[in-house]
Amino acid sequence: MAPRANWKGFLRLSLVTCPIALFPATSESEKISFNQINKKTGYRIRYLKVDAESGDEVSNEDIVKGYPVDKDRYLEVTKDEIENIALESTRTIEIDEFVPRSEIDDLYLVRPYYIVPDGKVGHDAFAVIRETIRSLDKVALARVVLTNREHVIALEARDKGLVGMLLRYPYEVRDAAEYFDEIQDVKVTKDMLDLAKHIVEQKSGHFEPEKFEDHYEAALAELLAKKQKGLPIAAVKRAAPGNVVNLMDALRQSLASGKGPPAARPAKAPAKKAAKKRKAG
């Protein structure tokens, strides 16, 4: 069953408009999650909203937004005041321009959404916009309001629908120079580079996400299955990394131990389902 739409409104390219819905293209709901519990009683921990000064619990209707202007001083901003600055992009995704996908730095990518027509009407207009984007081999930049914030969104044609990728603003992307300036300039010799390239060739393959395996999730599922059955949990001894001082020796040893690209393995069942099967057994 498809998840509920995160946003509904209209997609507009000049005078061409159609009703659309945005759905999250990714999900982490299948991952194992934990609740916090009281170790002494076994009951869940409940969090209360309390006044920082008095310690008294505060009801939801008495909670408003506040912008800090000084220590313990806030500008109170009401819900009505925020709604009064509602932008056009609250209900309409207006396409502003088209740009080559290659010009969008991956640092600006945030989160993908599937975009589909909303309802039985507007499919023709949606198809016109989709095929226009596809034919240009570019992405369409537009604006959308999600969670009370306006975001730039890049639209790409995908199969019969569109994918919208939220983008960061420039002020959200940190300057790499602040982190990379301290890295020393090192001369890499041709011999070192050739050895490293051979290692890369041994490990080269194709992007096949169905072969990805979440080892930590699988280990969590196994741990929970053992605890449900009352089996002992043994501590895992981790091997220390090899102490190779010479970089050339490390490259040669890596090349000698290489076994080529890993053979394709059938995808494992998701960790939660695997845990359920073990429980049933």
Salt bridges, closest charged atoms under 4 A:
GLU88 OE2 - ARG12 NH2 3.22
GLU94 OE1 - ARG12 NE 2.53
ASP96 OD2 - ARG143 NE 2.77
ASP106 OD1 - ARG101 NH2 3.64
ASP118 OD1 - LYS8 NZ 3.69
GLU131 OE2 - ARG130 NE 2.68
GLU131 OE1 - ARG134 NE 3.13
GLU150 OE2 - ARG143 NH1 3.75
ASP194 OD2 - LYS190 NZ 2.76
GLU201 OE1 - HIS198 ND1 3.61
GLU208 OE2 - LYS211 NZ 3.48
GLU213 OE1 - HIS215 NE2 3.99
GLU213 OE2 - LYS268 NZ 3.25
GLU222 OE2 - LYS226 NZ 3.75
ASP249 OD1 - ARG252 NH1 3.67
